[in-house]
């Protein structure tokens, strides 16, 4: 009986260890503003029109750069079950922006922590990954210190748009609106409505991968090799 109990205990530990195994990073890269964004300048990778309605803003085009003003954004594609297939897409980092005012920013200008996750309906394509519009991705945009119009910590919840006019989020090496571009382009519609319905104006991701410096590129390549080695084991 004691031996059986010990074996059961070891089995339980093994199952728990498997359940909490570290995810495999299938892909990771720094992100930049899409050069063909419709309302640039200033450049942006996220557009959330009328985001500050009811908060003191005047409304209209509202954009956030992935590169300027101290911003820095990344994407990470994760395999959570160690089967070589993507299960989660994380977009995370810091953006700089506010309501567009000519080629500068108006109300809300400042740095924001941006985090967004797609963890249901992830598809693997020959040239990248997608997230189904039928499953709600979620995230937040949080004002950081130094914003003249919003208190530090002011949080705006973001959701994947899922209504009848929505489209899948795509992260594909298909030169979307950039003939000759060989990197990945990310795009997908968002909303601040938790039900997934679209709102007035445009709310969407539109960004590109940014080539990394030599040392960082080698580090990312190392991550890929670790992922391959883990799958082989």
PyMOL commands that set and color helices and strands:
alter all, ss='L'
color gray80, all
select helices_A, chain A and resi 2-19+214-232
alter helices_A, ss='H'
color red, helices_A
select strands_A, chain A and resi 24-33+46-48+62-65+72-79+88-101+104-105+110-118+122-125+128-131+138-143+155-160+169-172+185-191+203-209
alter strands_A, ss='S'
color yellow, strands_A
deselect
rebuild
show_as cartoon
